[in-house]
Amino acid sequence: MAEYNVQQVRKLVLEMIQRFPANDFLKPFAKSILQLSFKLLEVENEENVLVCLRIIIELHKQFRPSHSNEITRFLHFVKSIYKELPNHLNKIFEPKQPIKIKDLADRDFNLEVNSEFSSQFQCQITNLLIFRPSLEKHSRRQR
């Protein structure tokens, strides 16, 4: 339970960073925020990664930073997700069987949760990367 609280605090801090106004006051810190966000993509849980992606997208839209090693690593990361996607499609879309147990001590929840979050994370990252540009175009047309 304590780990969940720590995760929530990290998510709140990332959401605060995301809500910073992207103006000249933030510009000197954009590079370090981007570096941290790229590092967090590889180690955070899926909720926090989605916030990190929003931060990265927003800072790139506003400040147009030059190409860096982090961007190359990120593109390789996305490429590996797409390469591994066919291996996970069955797992993502198969119906889940109800778990029947007599005692909670019999289950290894960490293993089950990690594999479930991993496949859900890959699906959400894919959706964000595929549908984000079309959503932005649609929202700009409405303005």
C-alpha positions in Angstrom: 0.0 0.0 0.0 2.9 2.4 0.7 4.2 1.8 -2.8 0.9 2.9 -4.2 1.1 6.2 -2.2 4.6 6.8 -3.5 3.4 6.2 -7.0 0.5 8.6 -6.6 2.9 11.3 -5.3 5.2 10.8 -8.3 2.2 11.1 -10.6 1.0 14.3 -8.9 4.5 15.8 -9.2 4.6 14.9 -12.9 1.1 16.3 -13.5 2.2 19.6 -11.8 5.2 19.7 -14.2 2.9 19.0 -17.1 0.7 22.0 -16.1 3.6 24.5 -15.9 3.0 27.2 -18.5 5.3 26.7 -21.4 6.7 30.2 -21.6 10.1 31.9 -21.3 10.4 31.1 -17.6 10.3 27.4 -18.3 12.6 27.4 -21.3 15.9 27.2 -19.3 14.6 24.1 -17.6 13.1 22.4 -20.6 16.2 20.4 -21.5 16.6 18.9 -18.0 12.8 18.2 -17.7 13.0 16.4 -21.1 16.0 14.3 -20.0 14.2 13.3 -16.8 11.0 12.5 -18.7 12.8 10.3 -21.2 14.5 8.4 -18.3 11.2 7.9 -16.5 9.7 6.4 -19.6 11.8 3.3 -19.1 11.3 2.8 -15.3 7.9 4.3 -14.4 4.5 2.6 -14.3 2.1 3.1 -17.2 0.1 6.0 -15.7 3.2 8.0 -15.0 4.7 7.2 -18.4 1.6 8.6 -20.1 2.0 11.8 -18.1 5.7 11.9 -19.1 4.7 11.5 -22.8 2.4 14.4 -22.5 5.2 16.5 -21.0 7.6 15.5 -23.8 5.1 16.2 -26.5 4.2 19.6 -25.0 7.8 20.7 -24.5 8.7 19.6 -28.0 5.7 21.5 -29.5 6.6 24.7 -27.6 10.4 24.8 -27.6 11.5 22.7 -30.6 14.6 21.4 -28.9 17.4 20.0 -31.0 17.8 16.3 -31.6 19.4 14.5 -28.7 20.4 11.0 -27.6 17.3 10.7 -25.5 15.1 11.1 -28.6 17.1 8.4 -30.4 16.7 6.1 -27.4 13.0 6.9 -27.2 12.5 6.0 -30.9 14.3 2.7 -30.4 12.1 2.1 -27.4 8.9 2.7 -29.5 10.3 0.5 -32.2 10.9 -2.3 -29.8 7.3 -2.0 -28.6 6.0 -2.3 -32.1 8.3 -5.2 -32.8 7.0 -7.0 -29.7 3.4 -6.2 -30.3 2.5 -9.3 -32.3 3.8 -11.4 -29.5 1.4 -9.7 -27.1 -1.7 -9.4 -29.2 -3.2 -12.7 -28.0 -2.5 -11.8 -24.4 -4.0 -8.3 -24.8 -7.2 -9.4 -26.4 -7.9 -12.8 -24.9 -10.7 -13.0 -22.4 -9.4 -13.3 -18.8 -10.3 -16.4 -16.9 -11.6 -15.9 -13.3 -9.1 -16.7 -10.7 -10.4 -19.3 -8.1 -8.2 -19.7 -5.1 -8.7 -21.0 -1.5 -6.1 -18.9 0.1 -4.5 -15.6 -0.9 -1.1 -16.8 0.2 -1.2 -19.3 -2.7 -0.9 -16.5 -5.4 2.1 -14.6 -6.6 0.3 -11.2 -7.3 3.5 -9.3 -8.2 4.1 -11.6 -11.2 0.5 -11.4 -12.4 0.3 -7.6 -11.9 3.6 -6.9 -13.7 2.7 -9.0 -16.7 -0.8 -7.4 -16.9 0.5 -3.9 -16.6 3.2 -4.5 -19.2 0.7 -5.6 -21.9 -1.7 -2.8 -21.0 1.1 -0.3 -21.1 2.2 -1.4 -24.5 -1.3 -1.1 -25.8 -1.8 2.4 -24.3 1.5 3.7 -25.6 0.6 2.4 -29.0 -2.7 4.1 -28.9 -1.2 7.4 -27.7 1.4 7.4 -30.4 -1.0 6.5 -33.2 -4.0 8.6 -32.3 -2.5 11.6 -30.6 -1.7 13.5 -33.9 -5.2 13.1 -35.3 -6.7 14.2 -32.0 -4.6 17.4 -32.0 -5.6 18.2 -35.6 -9.3 17.7 -34.6 -9.1 19.9 -31.6 -7.3 22.7 -33.6 -10.1 22.6 -36.1 -12.7 23.2 -33.4 -11.0 26.3 -32.1 
